[in-house]
Amino acid sequence: MAGKKSFVLRIDEGTYKALEKWANDDFRSVNGQIEWLLDQKLKEAGRLKASDTNNSKQTTTKKNSK
C-alpha cells in the first residue's frame, strides 16, 4: 500500500465519544484507533493480509524518521 488516503467520516456523537474513550484507554488518537479497528476487522474477515499493513507501516515509519 502506498501512503495514506484522507477522507471525511461522519459518525454520530455517541459513537465518537465511545471511540474517543477507547482510544484514550489505549493511548491512541481517535484516528489511530479507527485505523487499528479497521485493520483488525479487515484481517479477521480475510480481506487484508498481514503483509499489506506491515508494508504500509514500514513506509510510514521510514517517512517519519527522516
PDB file of N, CA, C and O in Angstrom:
ATOM      1  N   MET A   1       0.837  -1.171   0.000  1.00  0.00           N
ATOM      2  CA  MET A   1       0.000   0.000   0.000  1.00  0.00           C
ATOM      3  C   MET A   1       0.887   1.241   0.000  1.00  0.00           C
ATOM      4  O   MET A   1       1.846   1.307   0.768  1.00  0.00           O
ATOM      5  N   ALA A   2       0.593   2.199  -0.824  1.00  0.00           N
ATOM      6  CA  ALA A   2       1.394   3.408  -0.896  1.00  0.00           C
ATOM      7  C   ALA A   2       0.704   4.549  -0.180  1.00  0.00           C
ATOM      8  O   ALA A   2      -0.380   4.964  -0.588  1.00  0.00           O
ATOM      9  N   GLY A   3       1.306   5.066   0.880  1.00  0.00           N
ATOM     10  CA  GLY A   3       0.780   6.224   1.580  1.00  0.00           C
ATOM     11  C   GLY A   3      -0.574   6.001   2.213  1.00  0.00           C
ATOM     12  O   GLY A   3      -1.120   4.897   2.204  1.00  0.00           O
ATOM     13  N   LYS A   4      -1.097   7.074   2.760  1.00  0.00           N
ATOM     14  CA  LYS A   4      -2.410   7.015   3.393  1.00  0.00           C
ATOM     15  C   LYS A   4      -3.386   7.879   2.624  1.00  0.00           C
ATOM     16  O   LYS A   4      -3.015   8.915   2.072  1.00  0.00           O
ATOM     17  N   LYS A   5      -4.620   7.454   2.593  1.00  0.00           N
ATOM     18  CA  LYS A   5      -5.690   8.166   1.900  1.00  0.00           C
ATOM     19  C   LYS A   5      -6.504   8.935   2.936  1.00  0.00           C
ATOM     20  O   LYS A   5      -6.925   8.363   3.941  1.00  0.00           O
ATOM     21  N   SER A   6      -6.725  10.205   2.704  1.00  0.00           N
ATOM     22  CA  SER A   6      -7.542  11.033   3.597  1.00  0.00           C
ATOM     23  C   SER A   6      -8.978  11.079   3.105  1.00  0.00           C
ATOM     24  O   SER A   6      -9.223  11.156   1.901  1.00  0.00           O
ATOM     25  N   PHE A   7      -9.927  11.031   4.030  1.00  0.00           N
ATOM     26  CA  PHE A   7     -11.334  11.171   3.679  1.00  0.00           C
ATOM     27  C   PHE A   7     -12.119  11.605   4.904  1.00  0.00           C
ATOM     28  O   PHE A   7     -11.650  11.471   6.035  1.00  0.00           O
ATOM     29  N   VAL A   8     -13.312  12.126   4.672  1.00  0.00           N
ATOM     30  CA  VAL A   8     -14.182  12.590   5.746  1.00  0.00           C
ATOM     31  C   VAL A   8     -15.045  11.429   6.223  1.00  0.00           C
ATOM     32  O   VAL A   8     -15.583  10.675   5.413  1.00  0.00           O
ATOM     33  N   LEU A   9     -15.174  11.290   7.523  1.00  0.00           N
ATOM     34  CA  LEU A   9     -16.014  10.256   8.107  1.00  0.00           C
ATOM     35  C   LEU A   9     -17.043  10.933   9.006  1.00  0.00           C
ATOM     36  O   LEU A   9     -16.689  11.643   9.947  1.00  0.00           O
ATOM     37  N   ARG A  10     -18.302  10.708   8.708  1.00  0.00           N
ATOM     38  CA  ARG A  10     -19.375  11.277   9.532  1.00  0.00           C
ATOM     39  C   ARG A  10     -19.952  10.178  10.412  1.00  0.00           C
ATOM     40  O   ARG A  10     -20.453   9.168   9.919  1.00  0.00           O
ATOM     41  N   ILE A  11     -19.875  10.390  11.727  1.00  0.00           N
ATOM     42  CA  ILE A  11     -20.450   9.434  12.683  1.00  0.00           C
ATOM     43  C   ILE A  11     -21.200  10.218  13.747  1.00  0.00           C
ATOM     44  O   ILE A  11     -20.938  11.400  13.971  1.00  0.00           O
ATOM     45  N   ASP A  12     -22.134   9.540  14.396  1.00  0.00           N
ATOM     46  CA  ASP A  12     -22.914  10.243  15.410  1.00  0.00           C
ATOM     47  C   ASP A  12     -22.056  10.515  16.650  1.00  0.00           C
ATOM     48  O   ASP A  12     -21.027   9.873  16.863  1.00  0.00           O
ATOM     49  N   GLU A  13     -22.493  11.461  17.446  1.00  0.00           N
ATOM     50  CA  GLU A  13     -21.716  11.921  18.587  1.00  0.00           C
ATOM     51  C   GLU A  13     -21.447  10.816  19.611  1.00  0.00           C
ATOM     52  O   GLU A  13     -20.351  10.734  20.167  1.00  0.00           O
ATOM     53  N   GLY A  14     -22.439   9.976  19.855  1.00  0.00           N
ATOM     54  CA  GLY A  14     -22.271   8.885  20.817  1.00  0.00           C
ATOM     55  C   GLY A  14     -21.185   7.905  20.389  1.00  0.00           C
ATOM     56  O   GLY A  14     -20.388   7.451  21.211  1.00  0.00           O
ATOM     57  N   THR A  15     -21.157   7.584  19.103  1.00  0.00           N
ATOM     58  CA  THR A  15     -20.126   6.686  18.576  1.00  0.00           C
ATOM     59  C   THR A  15     -18.753   7.330  18.708  1.00  0.00           C
ATOM     60  O   THR A  15     -17.785   6.669  19.083  1.00  0.00           O
ATOM     61  N   TYR A  16     -18.670   8.625  18.397  1.00  0.00           N
ATOM     62  CA  TYR A  16     -17.392   9.315  18.507  1.00  0.00           C
ATOM     63  C   TYR A  16     -16.899   9.316  19.950  1.00  0.00           C
ATOM     64  O   TYR A  16     -15.722   9.062  20.205  1.00  0.00           O
ATOM     65  N   LYS A  17     -17.790   9.600  20.889  1.00  0.00           N
ATOM     66  CA  LYS A  17     -17.395   9.632  22.300  1.00  0.00           C
ATOM     67  C   LYS A  17     -16.903   8.265  22.770  1.00  0.00           C
ATOM     68  O   LYS A  17     -15.937   8.178  23.528  1.00  0.00           O
ATOM     69  N   ALA A  18     -17.570   7.192  22.318  1.00  0.00           N
ATOM     70  CA  ALA A  18     -17.135   5.840  22.670  1.00  0.00           C
ATOM     71  C   ALA A  18     -15.752   5.553  22.083  1.00  0.00           C
ATOM     72  O   ALA A  18     -14.893   4.991  22.761  1.00  0.00           O
ATOM     73  N   LEU A  19     -15.537   5.942  20.818  1.00  0.00           N
ATOM     74  CA  LEU A  19     -14.227   5.766  20.189  1.00  0.00           C
ATOM     75  C   LEU A  19     -13.155   6.582  20.900  1.00  0.00           C
ATOM     76  O   LEU A  19     -12.031   6.117  21.092  1.00  0.00           O
ATOM     77  N   GLU A  20     -13.511   7.792  21.284  1.00  0.00           N
ATOM     78  CA  GLU A  20     -12.569   8.678  21.969  1.00  0.00           C
ATOM     79  C   GLU A  20     -12.132   8.081  23.309  1.00  0.00           C
ATOM     80  O   GLU A  20     -10.949   8.108  23.647  1.00  0.00           O
ATOM     81  N   LYS A  21     -13.080   7.548  24.066  1.00  0.00           N
ATOM     82  CA  LYS A  21     -12.754   6.920  25.350  1.00  0.00           C
ATOM     83  C   LYS A  21     -11.879   5.695  25.143  1.00  0.00           C
ATOM     84  O   LYS A  21     -10.886   5.507  25.846  1.00  0.00           O
ATOM     85  N   TRP A  22     -12.251   4.858  24.175  1.00  0.00           N
ATOM     86  CA  TRP A  22     -11.483   3.656  23.867  1.00  0.00           C
ATOM     87  C   TRP A  22     -10.058   4.025  23.446  1.00  0.00           C
ATOM     88  O   TRP A  22      -9.089   3.407  23.888  1.00  0.00           O
ATOM     89  N   ALA A  23      -9.946   5.037  22.590  1.00  0.00           N
ATOM     90  CA  ALA A  23      -8.630   5.492  22.130  1.00  0.00           C
ATOM     91  C   ALA A  23      -7.788   5.980  23.307  1.00  0.00           C
ATOM     92  O   ALA A  23      -6.607   5.647  23.410  1.00  0.00           O
ATOM     93  N   ASN A  24      -8.388   6.758  24.182  1.00  0.00           N
ATOM     94  CA  ASN A  24      -7.659   7.247  25.360  1.00  0.00           C
ATOM     95  C   ASN A  24      -7.203   6.095  26.244  1.00  0.00           C
ATOM     96  O   ASN A  24      -6.089   6.112  26.766  1.00  0.00           O
ATOM     97  N   ASP A  25      -8.057   5.100  26.411  1.00  0.00           N
ATOM     98  CA  ASP A  25      -7.699   3.926  27.216  1.00  0.00           C
ATOM     99  C   ASP A  25      -6.508   3.184  26.622  1.00  0.00           C
ATOM    100  O   ASP A  25      -5.708   2.603  27.355  1.00  0.00           O
ATOM    101  N   ASP A  26      -6.387   3.200  25.290  1.00  0.00           N
ATOM    102  CA  ASP A  26      -5.304   2.501  24.580  1.00  0.00           C
ATOM    103  C   ASP A  26      -4.145   3.437  24.220  1.00  0.00           C
ATOM    104  O   ASP A  26      -3.231   3.039  23.498  1.00  0.00           O
ATOM    105  N   PHE A  27      -4.178   4.688  24.723  1.00  0.00           N
ATOM    106  CA  PHE A  27      -3.138   5.679  24.453  1.00  0.00           C
ATOM    107  C   PHE A  27      -2.954   5.925  22.955  1.00  0.00           C
ATOM    108  O   PHE A  27      -1.832   6.006  22.455  1.00  0.00           O
ATOM    109  N   ARG A  28      -4.081   6.041  22.256  1.00  0.00           N
ATOM    110  CA  ARG A  28      -4.071   6.338  20.813  1.00  0.00           C
ATOM    111  C   ARG A  28      -4.922   7.572  20.562  1.00  0.00           C
ATOM    112  O   ARG A  28      -5.711   7.988  21.410  1.00  0.00           O
ATOM    113  N   SER A  29      -4.742   8.149  19.373  1.00  0.00           N
ATOM    114  CA  SER A  29      -5.657   9.190  18.909  1.00  0.00           C
ATOM    115  C   SER A  29      -6.919   8.494  18.404  1.00  0.00           C
ATOM    116  O   SER A  29      -6.913   7.285  18.170  1.00  0.00           O
ATOM    117  N   VAL A  30      -7.987   9.244  18.239  1.00  0.00           N
ATOM    118  CA  VAL A  30      -9.214   8.657  17.683  1.00  0.00           C
ATOM    119  C   VAL A  30      -8.928   8.138  16.279  1.00  0.00           C
ATOM    120  O   VAL A  30      -9.377   7.051  15.918  1.00  0.00           O
ATOM    121  N   ASN A  31      -8.187   8.904  15.485  1.00  0.00           N
ATOM    122  CA  ASN A  31      -7.830   8.460  14.143  1.00  0.00           C
ATOM    123  C   ASN A  31      -7.042   7.147  14.194  1.00  0.00           C
ATOM    124  O   ASN A  31      -7.324   6.220  13.434  1.00  0.00           O
ATOM    125  N   GLY A  32      -6.067   7.074  15.081  1.00  0.00           N
ATOM    126  CA  GLY A  32      -5.278   5.853  15.229  1.00  0.00           C
ATOM    127  C   GLY A  32      -6.120   4.669  15.665  1.00  0.00           C
ATOM    128  O   GLY A  32      -5.894   3.538  15.235  1.00  0.00           O
ATOM    129  N   GLN A  33      -7.092   4.941  16.521  1.00  0.00           N
ATOM    130  CA  GLN A  33      -7.980   3.869  16.999  1.00  0.00           C
ATOM    131  C   GLN A  33      -8.858   3.348  15.860  1.00  0.00           C
ATOM    132  O   GLN A  33      -9.061   2.141  15.729  1.00  0.00           O
ATOM    133  N   ILE A  34      -9.368   4.249  15.050  1.00  0.00           N
ATOM    134  CA  ILE A  34     -10.199   3.838  13.908  1.00  0.00           C
ATOM    135  C   ILE A  34      -9.357   3.027  12.923  1.00  0.00           C
ATOM    136  O   ILE A  34      -9.810   2.000  12.418  1.00  0.00           O
ATOM    137  N   GLU A  35      -8.132   3.483  12.651  1.00  0.00           N
ATOM    138  CA  GLU A  35      -7.249   2.728  11.752  1.00  0.00           C
ATOM    139  C   GLU A  35      -6.981   1.329  12.308  1.00  0.00           C
ATOM    140  O   GLU A  35      -7.041   0.345  11.570  1.00  0.00           O
ATOM    141  N   TRP A  36      -6.687   1.240  13.599  1.00  0.00           N
ATOM    142  CA  TRP A  36      -6.404  -0.044  14.227  1.00  0.00           C
ATOM    143  C   TRP A  36      -7.626  -0.962  14.142  1.00  0.00           C
ATOM    144  O   TRP A  36      -7.508  -2.136  13.791  1.00  0.00           O
ATOM    145  N   LEU A  37      -8.793  -0.417  14.466  1.00  0.00           N
ATOM    146  CA  LEU A  37     -10.031  -1.197  14.448  1.00  0.00           C
ATOM    147  C   LEU A  37     -10.341  -1.717  13.042  1.00  0.00           C
ATOM    148  O   LEU A  37     -10.670  -2.891  12.869  1.00  0.00           O
ATOM    149  N   LEU A  38     -10.236  -0.851  12.051  1.00  0.00           N
ATOM    150  CA  LEU A  38     -10.477  -1.275  10.665  1.00  0.00           C
ATOM    151  C   LEU A  38      -9.473  -2.335  10.236  1.00  0.00           C
ATOM    152  O   LEU A  38      -9.840  -3.318   9.593  1.00  0.00           O
ATOM    153  N   ASP A  39      -8.215  -2.138  10.588  1.00  0.00           N
ATOM    154  CA  ASP A  39      -7.175  -3.109  10.253  1.00  0.00           C
ATOM    155  C   ASP A  39      -7.490  -4.476  10.860  1.00  0.00           C
ATOM    156  O   ASP A  39      -7.390  -5.495  10.175  1.00  0.00           O
ATOM    157  N   GLN A  40      -7.870  -4.505  12.145  1.00  0.00           N
ATOM    158  CA  GLN A  40      -8.195  -5.763  12.821  1.00  0.00           C
ATOM    159  C   GLN A  40      -9.377  -6.463  12.160  1.00  0.00           C
ATOM    160  O   GLN A  40      -9.330  -7.667  11.907  1.00  0.00           O
ATOM    161  N   LYS A  41     -10.421  -5.716  11.885  1.00  0.00           N
ATOM    162  CA  LYS A  41     -11.626  -6.311  11.297  1.00  0.00           C
ATOM    163  C   LYS A  41     -11.385  -6.788   9.869  1.00  0.00           C
ATOM    164  O   LYS A  41     -11.916  -7.827   9.476  1.00  0.00           O
ATOM    165  N   LEU A  42     -10.601  -6.060   9.089  1.00  0.00           N
ATOM    166  CA  LEU A  42     -10.276  -6.499   7.732  1.00  0.00           C
ATOM    167  C   LEU A  42      -9.475  -7.796   7.760  1.00  0.00           C
ATOM    168  O   LEU A  42      -9.707  -8.683   6.938  1.00  0.00           O
ATOM    169  N   LYS A  43      -8.546  -7.915   8.687  1.00  0.00           N
ATOM    170  CA  LYS A  43      -7.771  -9.158   8.831  1.00  0.00           C
ATOM    171  C   LYS A  43      -8.677 -10.316   9.252  1.00  0.00           C
ATOM    172  O   LYS A  43      -8.587 -11.413   8.701  1.00  0.00           O
ATOM    173  N   GLU A  44      -9.548 -10.066  10.233  1.00  0.00           N
ATOM    174  CA  GLU A  44     -10.479 -11.112  10.703  1.00  0.00           C
ATOM    175  C   GLU A  44     -11.370 -11.615   9.576  1.00  0.00           C
ATOM    176  O   GLU A  44     -11.680 -12.804   9.505  1.00  0.00           O
ATOM    177  N   ALA A  45     -11.776 -10.715   8.702  1.00  0.00           N
ATOM    178  CA  ALA A  45     -12.667 -11.073   7.601  1.00  0.00           C
ATOM    179  C   ALA A  45     -11.908 -11.681   6.424  1.00  0.00           C
ATOM    180  O   ALA A  45     -12.520 -12.091   5.438  1.00  0.00           O
ATOM    181  N   GLY A  46     -10.574 -11.740   6.522  1.00  0.00           N
ATOM    182  CA  GLY A  46      -9.781 -12.289   5.444  1.00  0.00           C
ATOM    183  C   GLY A  46      -9.686 -11.378   4.231  1.00  0.00           C
ATOM    184  O   GLY A  46      -9.404 -11.837   3.124  1.00  0.00           O
ATOM    185  N   ARG A  47      -9.917 -10.116   4.433  1.00  0.00           N
ATOM    186  CA  ARG A  47      -9.891  -9.159   3.322  1.00  0.00           C
ATOM    187  C   ARG A  47      -8.594  -8.362   3.265  1.00  0.00           C
ATOM    188  O   ARG A  47      -8.390  -7.562   2.352  1.00  0.00           O
ATOM    189  N   LEU A  48      -7.728  -8.578   4.233  1.00  0.00           N
ATOM    190  CA  LEU A  48      -6.455  -7.874   4.273  1.00  0.00           C
ATOM    191  C   LEU A  48      -5.402  -8.821   4.814  1.00  0.00           C
ATOM    192  O   LEU A  48      -5.573  -9.412   5.880  1.00  0.00           O
ATOM    193  N   LYS A  49      -4.319  -8.962   4.077  1.00  0.00           N
ATOM    194  CA  LYS A  49      -3.218  -9.805   4.525  1.00  0.00           C
ATOM    195  C   LYS A  49      -2.377  -9.023   5.528  1.00  0.00           C
ATOM    196  O   LYS A  49      -2.269  -7.800   5.429  1.00  0.00           O
ATOM    197  N   ALA A  50      -1.788  -9.711   6.478  1.00  0.00           N
ATOM    198  CA  ALA A  50      -0.931  -9.071   7.464  1.00  0.00           C
ATOM    199  C   ALA A  50       0.214  -8.326   6.785  1.00  0.00           C
ATOM    200  O   ALA A  50       0.625  -7.265   7.256  1.00  0.00           O
ATOM    201  N   SER A  51       0.732  -8.866   5.689  1.00  0.00           N
ATOM    202  CA  SER A  51       1.845  -8.223   4.985  1.00  0.00           C
ATOM    203  C   SER A  51       1.441  -6.890   4.364  1.00  0.00           C
ATOM    204  O   SER A  51       2.286  -6.008   4.208  1.00  0.00           O
ATOM    205  N   ASP A  52       0.165  -6.722   4.006  1.00  0.00           N
ATOM    206  CA  ASP A  52      -0.299  -5.453   3.432  1.00  0.00           C
ATOM    207  C   ASP A  52      -0.130  -4.317   4.426  1.00  0.00           C
ATOM    208  O   ASP A  52       0.335  -3.239   4.055  1.00  0.00           O
ATOM    209  N   THR A  53      -0.498  -4.539   5.677  1.00  0.00           N
ATOM    210  CA  THR A  53      -0.378  -3.475   6.673  1.00  0.00           C
ATOM    211  C   THR A  53       1.051  -3.303   7.131  1.00  0.00           C
ATOM    212  O   THR A  53       1.453  -2.187   7.459  1.00  0.00           O
ATOM    213  N   ASN A  54       1.837  -4.372   7.165  1.00  0.00           N
ATOM    214  CA  ASN A  54       3.234  -4.244   7.552  1.00  0.00           C
ATOM    215  C   ASN A  54       3.991  -3.379   6.568  1.00  0.00           C
ATOM    216  O   ASN A  54       4.812  -2.557   6.977  1.00  0.00           O
ATOM    217  N   ASN A  55       3.733  -3.544   5.276  1.00  0.00           N
ATOM    218  CA  ASN A  55       4.384  -2.712   4.268  1.00  0.00           C
ATOM    219  C   ASN A  55       4.005  -1.259   4.442  1.00  0.00           C
ATOM    220  O   ASN A  55       4.856  -0.379   4.315  1.00  0.00           O
ATOM    221  N   SER A  56       2.749  -0.990   4.730  1.00  0.00           N
ATOM    222  CA  SER A  56       2.269   0.371   4.928  1.00  0.00           C
ATOM    223  C   SER A  56       2.931   0.997   6.144  1.00  0.00           C
ATOM    224  O   SER A  56       3.348   2.154   6.090  1.00  0.00           O
ATOM    225  N   LYS A  57       3.036   0.253   7.242  1.00  0.00           N
ATOM    226  CA  LYS A  57       3.640   0.778   8.467  1.00  0.00           C
ATOM    227  C   LYS A  57       5.120   1.036   8.278  1.00  0.00           C
ATOM    228  O   LYS A  57       5.642   2.019   8.804  1.00  0.00           O
ATOM    229  N   GLN A  58       5.817   0.172   7.535  1.00  0.00           N
ATOM    230  CA  GLN A  58       7.236   0.375   7.279  1.00  0.00           C
ATOM    231  C   GLN A  58       7.456   1.624   6.451  1.00  0.00           C
ATOM    232  O   GLN A  58       8.391   2.379   6.717  1.00  0.00           O
ATOM    233  N   THR A  59       6.623   1.859   5.459  1.00  0.00           N
ATOM    234  CA  THR A  59       6.729   3.050   4.621  1.00  0.00           C
ATOM    235  C   THR A  59       6.505   4.297   5.455  1.00  0.00           C
ATOM    236  O   THR A  59       7.247   5.271   5.328  1.00  0.00           O
ATOM    237  N   THR A  60       5.480   4.277   6.314  1.00  0.00           N
ATOM    238  CA  THR A  60       5.179   5.416   7.175  1.00  0.00           C
ATOM    239  C   THR A  60       6.314   5.668   8.141  1.00  0.00           C
ATOM    240  O   THR A  60       6.691   6.820   8.355  1.00  0.00           O
ATOM    241  N   THR A  61       6.872   4.617   8.734  1.00  0.00           N
ATOM    242  CA  THR A  61       7.961   4.755   9.682  1.00  0.00           C
ATOM    243  C   THR A  61       9.185   5.362   9.009  1.00  0.00           C
ATOM    244  O   THR A  61       9.844   6.227   9.585  1.00  0.00           O
ATOM    245  N   LYS A  62       9.492   4.918   7.802  1.00  0.00           N
ATOM    246  CA  LYS A  62      10.634   5.456   7.069  1.00  0.00           C
ATOM    247  C   LYS A  62      10.447   6.941   6.780  1.00  0.00           C
ATOM    248  O   LYS A  62      11.393   7.720   6.896  1.00  0.00           O
ATOM    249  N   LYS A  63       9.219   7.341   6.400  1.00  0.00           N
ATOM    250  CA  LYS A  63       8.954   8.748   6.100  1.00  0.00           C
ATOM    251  C   LYS A  63       9.089   9.587   7.364  1.00  0.00           C
ATOM    252  O   LYS A  63       9.645  10.684   7.322  1.00  0.00           O
ATOM    253  N   ASN A  64       8.583   9.080   8.494  1.00  0.00           N
ATOM    254  CA  ASN A  64       8.606   9.832   9.746  1.00  0.00           C
ATOM    255  C   ASN A  64       9.998   9.934  10.350  1.00  0.00           C
ATOM    256  O   ASN A  64      10.265  10.865  11.110  1.00  0.00           O
ATOM    257  N   SER A  65      10.885   9.012  10.035  1.00  0.00           N
ATOM    258  CA  SER A  65      12.221   9.017  10.628  1.00  0.00           C
ATOM    259  C   SER A  65      13.193   9.941   9.897  1.00  0.00           C
ATOM    260  O   SER A  65      14.315  10.138  10.364  1.00  0.00           O
ATOM    261  N   LYS A  66      12.791  10.503   8.774  1.00  0.00           N
ATOM    262  CA  LYS A  66      13.691  11.397   8.014  1.00  0.00           C
ATOM    263  C   LYS A  66      13.771  12.765   8.648  1.00  0.00           C
ATOM    264  O   LYS A  66      14.478  13.638   8.144  1.00  0.00           O
TER     265      LYS A  66
END
